[in-house]
Amino acid sequence: MGIVKISDAMHENLRVASHALSRSINAQAEHWMRIGMLAELYPDLDHSGICRLLIRAEQAGGLDLKQLSELAETSRATTMRAVGGARP
């Protein structure tokens, strides 16, 4: 665990979102960090794809980057097959 310094404006955004979504400020920040991290790692996934990936990761024991990569590849292959463009 560590301390992350953020701007006052971002802290206010976190406070508002955390209250609206019934999360602690720290939980809201961690949620946004997860979403952002996965969006950068897997730019081809949309928000719903990222959410499905997070749910599968949780069912598999948590957010481990190695395991998450494997889940993302499985998700990507399934999506490609569903739209008729299976990857080699």
Residue pairs with C-beta under 8 A, 6 or more apart in sequence:
4 29
6 14
6 29
11 25
14 25
14 28
14 29
14 32
15 25
17 23
17 28
17 32
18 24
18 25
18 27
18 28
21 28
23 31
34 54
34 63
35 47
35 50
38 45
38 50
38 53
38 54
38 68
39 45
39 50
41 69
41 72
42 49
42 50
42 53
42 72
42 76
44 76
45 53
45 72
45 75
45 76
49 75
49 79
52 75
53 68
53 71
53 72
53 75
54 63
56 71
56 75
57 63
57 64
57 67
57 68
57 71
60 67
60 71
61 67
76 87
77 86
77 87
80 86
80 87
